[in-house]
């Protein structure tokens, strides 16, 4: 008797899947473990595996079709066996979808980069003076400035290890030997103007068109609308001294470059978030509808921008892993996320989430909570600004952290305690290596 393969439920929020392409054709011999097709869910593109031996007798869903969970996809049986498509399951009645929203409902790196205000275009003769002004605001010794010029390094991108963040000779030589130590430059983010667009062009800005929402975009829209309207959000913000973190990161990356180590700021933030959850465990929780579920492990997820939205891979048991292990795992998860190759257990089950837009030069923002988490941390870029240190005015490296909290689970004092614990860990980053 022929075996009917149905559309499986490949993620916790999946209701339909798009059969992107068939890898086998009718008449092909199939063995257990063979990959029959690729299915796009609301989270990723998954492989459809066969658990039967035989011949692919009939394909019921064409490539590109959206198929409900439980609906037949194909039949596998003996050569020449006759098979008819079984009836598809009757879907449960659902409420009509909400009307299209006029605004973007959640911050995503792609959206921010596309909609961020564009700085006025500088006249050619103004560029040198602007660059000089930027250099003059950087605390740097005369010798270090001379070396930076010789090595064609922008002083504003050098992490200073001298008093009050002053750039010294050793900082320049370290950055010259390892460019990865240079701080990210917001001006390096591609701008529409730099790509050839012109404010003086005539005609329409683009072609009027309506594009059907993909599975990913539709689910993101629905879930974030539910999150924003059903979860009572409130926000707590704190500013930290990022200089110690930047110095430690530069030292580790320089000293361990031969071993292929390249730690990001986000790696430290993921580790610090898990540490803060250990110190303030009540934030590591979820609202169940009738009570609060407290989680014994910190599974910290992080937002990754993909072509059609946002996905949050999870670093499981983050509280038990070193910064180096977190870095390796996060890089691998991020790569698979962009390729839409994450497995369901790699993007579900998170207990806390981090969203970082610092690499886009965003100073601060507020993120929408990712249910069922009780909180999400929004991380801004590191900004050079005047600060008072030990009674004297100095140039500091400051970073803004904003915690969005579910008020049903996390009260204001609790959110503040978490941010204070997080600040202490990031301002004393050596503790994260213990």
N, C-alpha and C positions, 0 to 999 in steps of 0.2 A: 504494500500500500504506500502510495506517495506521501512524503512528509511535506507539510506546508510550513514555510518559514514566514513568520509574521514580523511586522515592524516592532522591535523591542523598545522598552522604555530605557533610554540611555542616559538620562539625567533626571534629577529630582523634580524639575519644573517642566519637563518635556511633555507636550500633548500631541505634536505632530513632528515628523521628520521629513527632510527633503532628500530624496534619493538622487544624489548628485551624479553618480555614474555607476554602471555595471562593469565589473572586472571579469565576469564570466558571461558566456552567451548560451542560449538554448542549445542543447545537444552536447555541451562540454561535460567531460567526466569530472566529478567532484569527489574530493576526499575530505575527511574530517580535518578541520583546521584551515582549509582553504578560505581565502578572503573572497567573498562573492561580490561585494559592492561597497561604496562609500556613502555614508548617511550623514547629512548635516543636521545637527540638533540645535537647540537654542544656545548651546555653550561651545561646541566644537564639532569638527568633522571626525566621525568615528568609522571604524571598519566593521563591516557585517561579516561575521565568521560563520562557516557551516559546521554543524555538529553531526552531519550525516554523510555517509558514502553513497554514491549513485550517480545518476545523470541529471543535469539541470533540464527538467522537462518543460517547464513553462515559467515565463516571467509575467507577473501580473501588473507591475507598476513600471512605467517608462522612466527613463532618466530625466531628472528635472521635476518629477511629480512630488507633491506634498502628500504624505501618507500618514493617516492617523495611527496611533499606537494600537497594536493588535490587528491591523488590517493586513491581508496577505500580500507578500512580496514576490514569492516564487515557490515552485514545487520541485522536490528532488525525489527521484524514484528509480525504477528499473527502465532500461531503454524500451521504448515503444508503449509504455504504460500510458493510458489515457487519464487525463486529469482535468477537472473543471475548477474554475476559480470559486472558492467558497465566498459566502456573503460576508461583506465587511461588517465589523461591529457597529452597532448604532451608537453614535456619539451622544453623550449626555447633553441636555440643553444648557447653553451658556448664555450669560448676559451679553447684550450687544456691546461691542467695543466702544470705549470712550472716544469722543471727538478728538481729532488731531490737536496736539498742543502747539501753541504759537511760539513756545520757547524751548530751548534745550533744558531738560529736567535734571541732568546730572553732569558734573564736571568730568570730562574725559580729555586726556592729553591731546587727541586729534582735534577735538572741538575747540579747545582753548587756543591751540596753535593757529587754527583757521580763523577764529573770531577775535583774537586779541587785537587791541587798537594798534595801528601801525604808526610808528614814529614818523614825524615830518621828515621829508627827504632833505638832507643837508646839501648845501651848495658845495661844489668841489673845493672852493677856496676856504670853506669853513672847516673841512675835515682835519687838517693838521692841528688847529687850535683846540678842537674838541678832544683829540687824542692826547694833546699835551695836558689839558685840564684833567683828564682821567688819570694820567700818570702822576700829576702833582698831588692828587688826593691819596696816593698810595704811600704809606709809611715805608721808606726804603733807604738804606744807607747809600752814601755816594758811591762806594766801591761796588755794591750790589747793583746799583742802577747802571754803572758803566758795564759790568759784566752782562747784565740783561740786554743792553743795547748790542754788545758784541755777539751774543747768542740769538739775537732777534726774538727776544721773549717780551711779552707784554707784562710789565710789572703788576698791573691790576689782576693778573691771573696767577700770580705767585702766592703761595701760602707762606706767611711769615712766621718764623719760630723765635724771633728776637723779642725783646721787651715790648709789651703792648701790641703784639702782632707785627712788629717791624720786620721787613724782609732784609735778610743778611746774606753774606756771600755764600754760605752753605746752602741756603734755599735755592739760589740761582743755579748753582752747580748741580744740585740734585735734580731740579726740573730740566736742566739741559741734558742730563744723562737719561732721564726718564720723563718724557712728555706727559705721561699719564698722571703725573703729580700736579699738572696745571689745573686750576679751577675751571669749571665750565664757564663759557662766555655766552651770556644770553643773546648777544648780537650775532652769534653763529647760527641761531635758529633761522631757517630759511624764511624769508619774507616774500609776500606776493610781489613787492616792488623789485626785489633782487632777482626774481625769476622771470622778469620781463614784462610784468603787468604795468599798465600805465593809468594814472588817474585822469589823464587827458584824452583817453580813447573815447570815441563816440559809439553810439549804438547800445544795444542791450548788454547787460553784464553777463548774462548766460541765457541759454535756451529754456523757455518755460516748459516744464515737464513734471509729470507725476510719476514717482518711482514706488512700486509696491515695497512694503517693508519685508525684509528678510526675516527668517525665523529669529535670528539673533537680535536684530533691532526691535522687532515686535515684542519679544519677551522682555528686553531691557526697558522699553517704554512702559509696559504694563507693570512690571515689578517695581520700578522706581517711582511711578505714579502712586502705586499702593503704599510704598514705603514712606513717601513724603506726606501723603494725606492721612495715613493710618497710624504712623508712629509720631508721638509728640517729641519733636526734635528740640534740643536746646544746645547751645554752643559755649565752650570754654576755651580760651586762647591764652597761650603763654609764649614768651620770647626767651630763647636760650642763647648762651654764649657758645657758638659753634667752633671757636678757635681750637680748643683742646682736641676735639674730634678730628678736625682737619689735619692737625699736626700728627696725631697718632696714625691716622690713615696713610698720610704721606710717608711716614717712617716705615710702616709695615709694608706698603707696596714697594718702596725702594729697596728695603732689605730682603724681601722675599720675591723679587722680580724673577730671579733665576729659577724659582720653583713654579713660576706661572701664576703667582698670586696677584690678583687685582681686585681689591675690595672696593665696593662702592659705599657712598654715604648711606644708601638705603639698606645695605646689609647690616650696618650698625643700628639703624633705626628699628629694623625687624627684631634684632636681638634685644635691644633696649625695651621695646614694647612688650616682649615676652617677660623680661625681667620686672617691668613695672606691673604686669599682670600678676606676677608671683607676690609682689609686695602689696598690691591692692587687688586681691582676687575677686572681689565682688563685681568688678567691671567685666570679668571674663564670664559672661552670663547671657541668657536669652529669655525673652518674654514668651511664655507658652500659651497665653490666652486666659489661663486661670491661675497662673503663678509664675515663679522665676526658676529657671533651670541653671544651676551653677555648674560650670565645667571644670573638671579636674586637670585638664591639660590645655596648654595654650597652643592652639593651631592658628598661626597668624597668616592671613592671606594678604596679597598685595595686588593693586590694580595694574593691569596691563592693557594698553590700547591696542586693539586689533582693527583690521580694515573696516569692520562693520559695527564697532561698538567697544565694549569693555568686558574684560573677563578677570576673575580674581583667583589665580592659582594659590594653593595653600601649602605652606611649609609646616608639616605636621610636627608636633612635639618640639616647637621652636624653643621652649624653655630648657630643653635638654641638650640642645645642639650648640656648638661653638660658632663664632662669627664666620670662621672659614668654611664650616660645613653648610651654614645657611647660605653663604655666598655661592658656593658650588651648586647647591640645589636650586636656589632662586634663578640663577642664570639658565640652568637647564629647563626649568618650568617656564620661564619667560620665553625662551626660544620655541618650545613646543606650543605655547599659547599663541604666538604670532603665526605659527604654521597650522593652527587649529587641530593639533594632534594630541591635546590633553585627554587623559582618561577621566571618566566621571569622578573617580575618587581623588583626582588631583585638583579639582576645582569645587568640591563640596566639603562640608564639614568644618569650615573655618569658624573660629570663635571670636576673632577680632580681625579688623582689616586696616591696612595702611594704604593711603593714596598719596602719591608724591608727584607734584608738578614742579618741583624745584628746578629740574633740568630745562624747563621752558622759561625760566626767569620769572615765574609767578611768585610774588612776595607772600601772599596768604590767600586762602580760600576756605570755604566750608563744604564738606562732602556730605552726600546723602548716605544714611545708614544702609548697610547691606544686610537685610534680614537673613537669618534670625539673630545676627549679632546685636549687642546692646550699644555698641559704639564703633566709630570709625575715626581714624587719625588722619588729618590733612596736613601735609608737610610742604612748606614753602622753600624758596631758594635761600641761600646764604647771602646776606646783604652787608656790605661794608657801611658802617654808620658811626657817628661820634657817640661815645659812651663815657660815663664817669667810672674810672677804675682806681681804687685806693685814693680817692679824693682828687684825682687829676683827670683831665680830659684826654681821651685817647681814641684811636680808631679801632672799633670792634668788629667782629664777625658774628652777626646775629641771624638767628633762624626762627621763624614763626611756626608754632605747632597749634593746630586747632582741633579740638576733640568735639565731634558731634555725638550727643548722647540721647538714648531712648529714656525719657523721663519716667517711664513706667518701671524701669530697672535701676537707672543710675540717677541719683540726685546731684545737685550742684556741688555740695561738699565732697562727694565721692569722686566726681569728675575732676575736681581741683586736686584732690589727693593723688590721683593717678598721674596728672600732668606734672606735679611736683616731683613724684618718684621718677618719672621719665626724664625730666630735666636733670635731676641729680646724676642719673646714669650717663646721660649724654655729655654732661659737663665734666664727668670723671670717667672717661671712656675706658681707662685701663681696667675698671671693674668688670667690663664686658668680656675681658679676656681670661678672667679667673674661672 
